[in-house]
Amino acid sequence: MLLAIHCGMILLFLLLGLVFSRGKGAFLIAGYNTASQAEKAKYDEKALCRCMGKLMFALAGTWAPIALSALLDRMWLYYVGLGLFLAVCFGGVVYMNTGNRFRKK
């Protein structure tokens, strides 16, 4: 049962990665979806979505050791996967919110 939940999480991240990598699904990005139209016009929506897609694929990859830990009953794999997941989340947030990367020129 636990393995099925972990595999479902991987599939969810992969599905979101596919949606975002096609430049769609900006309404799912917190902060962007609540911005005014004038504020949204300042950002390159396609580039933002593509970056979110890469982040979702990376998160799917970091969830694999967590799923493997349920299969092999090895807690160290769980902790490695959880550490990678948190590092990718933190790194992604920092990357996306610094340097005005997605502002239209």
N, C-alpha and C positions, 0 to 999 in steps of 0.2 A: 504494500500500500504506500509506504513512504517513498519507495523508488518511483512509483507512478506519479506522485506529486512532484518529485524533483524533475522527472522527465517532462512533465507538464510545464514546469517553470522554464526549462530550456526551450521547449517549443514556443512558449509565449514570447520569450526574448527574441527567438529567431523570426517569428511572425512580425513582431514590432520592428525588427531590423529590416525586414523586407519592405514593410510599408514606408518606413522613414527613408530608406535608401532610394526609393523611387521619387522622393521629394514630396510625399503626401503625409498627411497626419499631423500637420502643425498644430491642430486644435488639441492634440494630446500633450503638448509641451507646456508644462506649468510655467506661468509667468508670461509666456508669449500669448497664450489663449486669452488671458485677462487684460492684455494691453489694448489701448485704444487703437483705432485704425491709423491715426496719425503716427503713433509710436511704432506700430507694425510696419509702416511704410519705410521706416529707417533701416530695416533689417532685410537681409537676403534670405528669404524663407527657404528656398531650395537648398542653399548651403547649410543652413541650420538643421534642416531635416536630414540631410546626408550625414552630417556629423553625429546626429542622434542615432542614425542607423548603425554607424560604426560602433558607437557606444553600446547599443543593444546587442550587436554580435559579440563584442568583447565580454559583456555580462553573461551571455549564453555560454561562452567558453569558460568563464570562471565558475559557472554553476556545475560544470561537468565533474570536477573533483568532489563536489558535494554529493552528487548523485552516485558517483563511484563509491563514496564512503558508505552509503546505505547498502550498496550491493555487496561490498567486501567486508563490511562491519569494521572499518578502520577509522577511528575518530581523528587521527592526525590528518587524513585527507579532508575531512570536514573542516578542520581549522585552517588548513592551507587554502581551500576553496573560499571560505568565509573571509579570510584575510585578503585574498586576491579580489574578491567581489567588492569589499570596502575600499581597497586601494584604487580600483578602477572607477568606482563611483566618485570618490573624492578627487582623483586626478581629472576625471571628465568634467566635473563641476568647475574646478579651478581653470582648466583649459578653456572651457566655453565662456567663462565670465571674465576673462582677462584679455587684454590686447585688442578689444573691439574687432574681433575676427569676422563677425557676421554683419557688421554695419555696411550699408551700401556706400560706395565711394562717390 
